[in-house]
Structure formats: C-alpha cells, structure tokens
Amino acid sequence: MDEQKNMLTAAVLSFAVIALWFILFPPEPPQPVPAEQPAVSAVGAGTAGAPAAGDAATAAGAPALMTREEALARSPRVPVRTPRLSGSIALRGARLDDLHLLDYRETIEPDSDTVTLLSPVGTEHPFFIVHGWLPVADAPGAAPIPTPGPNTEWRVESGDELGVDKPVTLVWDNGQGLTFRRKISVDENYMFTVEQTVTNAGERPVALAPYGYVARRGQPETVNFYILHEGGLGVFDGTLVELDYDELKELEGDGGPGVVQRKIPVERNGWLGFTDKYWMATLAPPHDEGFEAVFRYRRGARGEIDQEYRAESILPVVTVAPGATASASTRAFAGAKEYATIREYERQGIERFTDAIDWGWFFFLTKPILQLLLFIKGLVGNMGVAIILLTLIVKAALFPLAYKSYVAMSKMKMLQPEIEKIKERCGDDKVKLQQEIMALYRKEKANPAAGCLPILLQIPIFFSLYKVLFVTIEMRHAPFFGWIRDLSAPDPSSILNLFGLLPWDAPGHDSLLGIFSIGVLPILLGISMWLQQKLNPEPADPTQKMIFAWMPWIFMFMLGQFASGLVLYWIANNMITFIQQYVIMRSQGVEVDVLGNVKRSFKRRKRG
C-alpha cells in the first residue's frame, strides 16, 4: 500500500511539474522590429553581391515604427489585384512589399483580416522582394554606373494595375544613356514573373549583373517547433539546403561589416527564399541557367530588432553593347504552400519545388500519405472524415503486421499459466527458470519478440501521419463537425465550463490553466486508451498497475493542447486497434473479458 501511495504521489508531482513548466516558461513574445537604417549606396564588382540595404522610409527624421498605412503611403504604388491576391508594388525601388492572401484569413471568423504575407519597410515585420542590376566596373577607379536602387523613383510605362493577363511595365532612365525597364506579370495563383531589360543608348559597352533577393527584417515570428523547418531554404542542382534563422546567424563567410554569408554556385537549376509553416517567398532564376545563390545575415546596430535575413540570386554578368538591349527574367513565388499548386510549378521546371513543404526524414512516406489524404478529402469533402478514412486505410494496409503481432501476443498470453508453474517449480534458480521457459517457447513455437517487431515497423508510418497533419496548409482552418471548426487548432471546448453549459468562458490554451482546459476530443482520447487497456486484466505488480492506470489520463492532458486533427487521428487509430486486437485475440482462443475488466476496475475503486 505504501508503494502505491508513493507512485500516486510521484504521478501527481510529475503532472504538477509539467503544469509549472508551462507557467514559468511560456513562449517568448515576438520582438518588435524597427524600420531600416538610413540609405546606403554600394557598387559591386563582378558578382560579389547585391547592393546593401537602404530605403528612404528610414531616412533621418522618419519614425522608428509606422503603421502599415503610413509605410505604404511613403511611396506611389501600382495595385495588385487577382482572384487570390491583393496588394501593391512600390514605385520607389520597384519592390513587391505589400501582399495579402485572399483565400486565407488570420482566424476562422469570416470577417477576420486576410493573411498578410509581404510588408513594407517601416512596419513591424518587413518582408519584401527586390530585383535590380549590379554594376560591374570595367577598370579600377572607374566611375560607377548609376543603376536603380532601393530609393529609385520608377514611373509606370504601361498598365495601371497588375493582374492575371494584365502585366505592368515600369521604366527608369539613369540619365547616362541607360534605360531600365521592369515588366511584372502574375498568374492565377502565386507566381510573379519579373523580366528586366536594359537598353544602352550610350557610346560605350556596360557590364551588369541582374539580381534579385527576398529579405526579412527583425526577428521573424516562428512556430519554433523542432519537427518543422522555418527559415532559409533552396534547391541547388538537385540538393536541398535548409538553414533556420539561428543557423543563418552563424554563417562563416565574410560579407562586409556586420554581415555573414554563404555562397552557393549553381550550375544548372535552383531556387531559394524563406519559408514559414504555411507560407513562403522564393526566387527561381531561369531553368538550365547557372547563378550564384547567397544567404546573408546582417547584424543590427541595435541587436536583433533591426537585423536582416536575405536570400539572393545573382545571375551571370551581361555586357550591353551600344545600341543593344539585354534582358533577364526571374520568377518569384509569394503565397501559400498548397501541395497541388507548388507541384504544378515543379512540373513547369522548378526542380523539387514541393520540397518547400517540410516532409521530414520519412519523406518517402509523408508525400504519398498527403496525396492519399487530399484524394480522400476530394471525395468526401470533409478533412476530419478524410483523416478517419485515411487512418482506416493505413490500418488495413498494416493489418498483416498487426495480425502477426496480436497472434504472437495471444500465444504468449495462453502460455502464461505454464510460465507461472515453471516459476513456482524453479523458485530462485534463475538459470533453470530461463532454460525451462526457453524450452517451452521452442516446444510451442512461440517468439516473445514477434509481437514487438511489427509494432516497431509501424512507428515510421504513424510518425509520418503525424508530420503530414502538422505541417500541411490543407489542415489549416479545416472544419470537422459541430464545435470543431479548425482541425489545426486545439479542441476549443473545455471541461472547466462543462463544455459551454456554464456561463463563463473557458481559460485559453495559452493561459495558466490552459493545460487543464481540455475538450471533448482529448477526453475521448483518454477513454480510448483506457478501453485498450481493458482488453487484458490489470497486471499483478502494483507498480505496473499504477503506471497503467494513470497513463491514459496523463496522455489526455499532454495531448489536450495538440491540434484537433492529430487528436482525431489518435482516437480513430486507438479504436481501430482495439477492434483489431479484440477480434484477433478471440480468433486465437484467448478469453477477452472487456466488460468484466471494466466492472472489476470500478468495483475496486468503490471499495477503496
């Protein structure tokens, strides 16, 4: 009895420690991000790098942090309007720095704001795409060639609005014989095409290197979960490169004062940019054309609040003869990581573009699992039902392994009375005990490990299911039934207000009592685990009995903060497993008294 009390005390204390951890170490709030530093001009040589950051939005006297409306008003703009996008292009710098995703909202409420992907300098989280030309000096000490920079005032040459099949052309004359044009077009989804041209009306040839970059300022907001990559990524000649924000800070290449970088020469094909859990912004130079990829990190003068992360593509130098025109084209993706959408771009030549989704180590499983899930969802029209049907299909596919496992477990269960007799007969003679037990296994052709191996083989598949349900945007704001309106969020119901029957709001999942504010789905998960245990009588050992008794309810609280889709998967998996195990054990002649085990469990608690 004392041992049971000690176990109970230990379990309660462990649970208290978990709760105290969430209270004392909540997620860090995002750091505020100020505007850019004053404008800096730079002239590169060769393909050393794109110009340093600079923008008139942060010139002397500009506010440190502006509202989005104030930041947008600092430059004339060309509207961007498509069925899936809205925003604008700043004529100052000709940068894409204002973009909203019309198919996605911040919350499940129909009147909530649409998701903002790109934001101008001066706002809290600047995120933008820039293109330009890097001048290459043809002789030491030669005067630099004026090229368009971050503060260049472009004018609209054609098009009053960027839309599908409605390109916009911008133009700028450097006053020294070079005329720069930038034709921007967008498709029906999230892909922009930026075609840059330069016409040389001067008397001398000029050497220029076209470039583009995606930049983020300040500390980006991240999910910060170990199974999800967020930060820089790219594919270069078939090799995937992922650099999270901490790794970008630790790059070893010298990019100038306060700048570290990593250069990657690309011979044939590649793309690069930044990814979040659901969104990304990337650049893809022309297929089968080499370029130099560069990841950069610039330390801020005031620490993390004004740092910059950048992913650059620098194309080979072109020489523009007098009277000639040179051009360069780059595609820029800015949108949601929808599998079907980015797979289509992959088919159009952007190599391994679907790897922008973090498939994890078991990519050979997660990819087909997502494809199957989306196929089922297309048939039934409900993501929650699709998850249940997917779980059923996976369990059916693994049934041969499960059958072998449960048959082996059944045989071991039937041999248990004989093993108990051997223990009584051998007493403390452990060598003789082991010999007789092994002889019994050989005689009955039983293998104690046979029940474990099939279960181990299933672990990668179950983890892959977990990964798919966690990282894919198709889960975001996907409704199930009733109160479950977002399968990517925790169950919103709470036992602390009797699931809405009591007249007060339940504590939020980020509050001190959030870990106790579990909903209907986590409770059903605990019950499903508890029912699985009742397929077998309680163990005789008091310690094991205590551990098994508490395990379902500890998991209930631990998984209560997980996404509803994940909890729904575990419930479906548990119930299918329960049915499989019950049927197989009965078919092997094993007595399974589920109802009796449940009754005995309640009777003991009543006597206690």
Rosetta blueprint (number, residue, H / E / L):
1 M L
2 D H
3 E H
4 Q H
5 K H
6 N H
7 M H
8 L H
9 T H
10 A H
11 A H
12 V H
13 L H
14 S H
15 F H
16 A H
17 V H
18 I H
19 A H
20 L H
21 W H
22 F H
23 I H
24 L H
25 F L
26 P L
27 P L
28 E L
29 P L
30 P L
31 Q L
32 P L
33 V L
34 P L
35 A L
36 E L
37 Q L
38 P L
39 A L
40 V L
41 S L
42 A L
43 V L
44 G L
45 A L
46 G L
47 T L
48 A L
49 G L
50 A L
51 P L
52 A L
53 A L
54 G L
55 D L
56 A H
57 A H
58 T H
59 A L
60 A L
61 G L
62 A L
63 P L
64 A L
65 L L
66 M L
67 T L
68 R H
69 E H
70 E H
71 A H
72 L H
73 A L
74 R L
75 S L
76 P L
77 R E
78 V E
79 P E
80 V E
81 R E
82 T L
83 P L
84 R L
85 L E
86 S E
87 G E
88 S E
89 I E
90 A E
91 L L
92 R E
93 G L
94 A L
95 R E
96 L E
97 D E
98 D E
99 L E
100 H E
101 L E
102 L E
103 D E
104 Y E
105 R E
106 E L
107 T L
108 I L
109 E L
110 P L
111 D L
112 S L
113 D L
114 T E
115 V E
116 T E
117 L E
118 L E
119 S E
120 P L
121 V L
122 G L
123 T L
124 E L
125 H L
126 P L
127 F E
128 F E
129 I E
130 V E
131 H E
132 G E
133 W E
134 L E
135 P E
136 V E
137 A L
138 D L
139 A L
140 P L
141 G L
142 A L
143 A L
144 P L
145 I L
146 P L
147 T L
148 P L
149 G L
150 P L
151 N L
152 T L
153 E E
154 W L
155 R E
156 V E
157 E E
158 S E
159 G L
160 D L
161 E L
162 L E
163 G E
164 V E
165 D L
166 K E
167 P L
168 V E
169 T E
170 L E
171 V E
172 W E
173 D E
174 N L
175 G L
176 Q L
177 G L
178 L E
179 T E
180 F E
181 R E
182 R E
183 K E
184 I E
185 S E
186 V E
187 D L
188 E L
189 N L
190 Y L
191 M E
192 F E
193 T E
194 V E
195 E E
196 Q E
197 T E
198 V E
199 T E
200 N E
201 A L
202 G L
203 E L
204 R L
205 P L
206 V E
207 A E
208 L E
209 A E
210 P E
211 Y E
212 G E
213 Y E
214 V E
215 A E
216 R E
217 R E
218 G L
219 Q L
220 P L
221 E L
222 T L
223 V L
224 N L
225 F L
226 Y L
227 I L
228 L L
229 H L
230 E L
231 G E
232 G E
233 L E
234 G E
235 V E
236 F E
237 D L
238 G L
239 T E
240 L E
241 V E
242 E E
243 L E
244 D E
245 Y H
246 D H
247 E H
248 L H
249 K H
250 E L
251 L L
252 E L
253 G E
254 D E
255 G L
256 G L
257 P L
258 G L
259 V E
260 V E
261 Q E
262 R E
263 K E
264 I E
265 P E
266 V E
267 E L
268 R L
269 N L
270 G E
271 W E
272 L E
273 G E
274 F E
275 T E
276 D L
277 K L
278 Y L
279 W E
280 M E
281 A E
282 T E
283 L E
284 A E
285 P L
286 P L
287 H L
288 D L
289 E L
290 G L
291 F E
292 E E
293 A E
294 V E
295 F E
296 R E
297 Y E
298 R E
299 R E
300 G E
301 A L
302 R L
303 G E
304 E E
305 I E
306 D E
307 Q E
308 E E
309 Y E
310 R E
311 A E
312 E E
313 S E
314 I E
315 L L
316 P L
317 V L
318 V E
319 T E
320 V E
321 A L
322 P L
323 G L
324 A L
325 T E
326 A E
327 S E
328 A E
329 S E
330 T E
331 R E
332 A E
333 F E
334 A E
335 G E
336 A E
337 K L
338 E L
339 Y H
340 A H
341 T H
342 I H
343 R H
344 E H
345 Y H
346 E H
347 R H
348 Q L
349 G L
350 I L
351 E L
352 R L
353 F H
354 T H
355 D H
356 A H
357 I L
358 D L
359 W L
360 G L
361 W L
362 F L
363 F H
364 F H
365 L H
366 T H
367 K H
368 P H
369 I H
370 L H
371 Q H
372 L H
373 L H
374 L H
375 F H
376 I H
377 K H
378 G H
379 L H
380 V H
381 G L
382 N L
383 M H
384 G H
385 V H
386 A H
387 I H
388 I H
389 L H
390 L H
391 T H
392 L H
393 I H
394 V H
395 K H
396 A H
397 A H
398 L L
399 F H
400 P H
401 L H
402 A H
403 Y H
404 K H
405 S H
406 Y H
407 V H
408 A H
409 M H
410 S H
411 K H
412 M H
413 K H
414 M H
415 L L
416 Q H
417 P H
418 E H
419 I H
420 E H
421 K H
422 I H
423 K H
424 E H
425 R H
426 C H
427 G L
428 D L
429 D L
430 K H
431 V H
432 K H
433 L H
434 Q H
435 Q H
436 E H
437 I H
438 M H
439 A H
440 L H
441 Y H
442 R H
443 K H
444 E H
445 K L
446 A L
447 N L
448 P H
449 A H
450 A H
451 G H
452 C L
453 L H
454 P H
455 I H
456 L H
457 L H
458 Q H
459 I H
460 P H
461 I H
462 F H
463 F H
464 S H
465 L H
466 Y H
467 K H
468 V H
469 L H
470 F H
471 V H
472 T L
473 I H
474 E H
475 M H
476 R L
477 H L
478 A L
479 P L
480 F L
481 F L
482 G L
483 W L
484 I L
485 R L
486 D L
487 L L
488 S L
489 A L
490 P L
491 D L
492 P L
493 S L
494 S L
495 I H
496 L H
497 N H
498 L L
499 F L
500 G L
501 L L
502 L L
503 P L
504 W L
505 D L
506 A L
507 P L
508 G L
509 H L
510 D L
511 S L
512 L L
513 L L
514 G H
515 I H
516 F H
517 S L
518 I L
519 G L
520 V H
521 L H
522 P H
523 I H
524 L H
525 L H
526 G H
527 I H
528 S H
529 M H
530 W H
531 L H
532 Q H
533 Q H
534 K L
535 L L
536 N L
537 P L
538 E L
539 P L
540 A L
541 D L
542 P H
543 T H
544 Q H
545 K H
546 M H
547 I H
548 F H
549 A H
550 W H
551 M H
552 P H
553 W H
554 I H
555 F H
556 M H
557 F H
558 M H
559 L H
560 G H
561 Q H
562 F L
563 A L
564 S H
565 G H
566 L H
567 V H
568 L H
569 Y H
570 W H
571 I H
572 A H
573 N H
574 N H
575 M H
576 I H
577 T H
578 F H
579 I H
580 Q H
581 Q H
582 Y H
583 V H
584 I H
585 M H
586 R H
587 S H
588 Q L
589 G L
590 V L
591 E L
592 V L
593 D L
594 V H
595 L H
596 G H
597 N H
598 V H
599 K H
600 R H
601 S H
602 F H
603 K H
604 R H
605 R H
606 K H
607 R H
608 G L
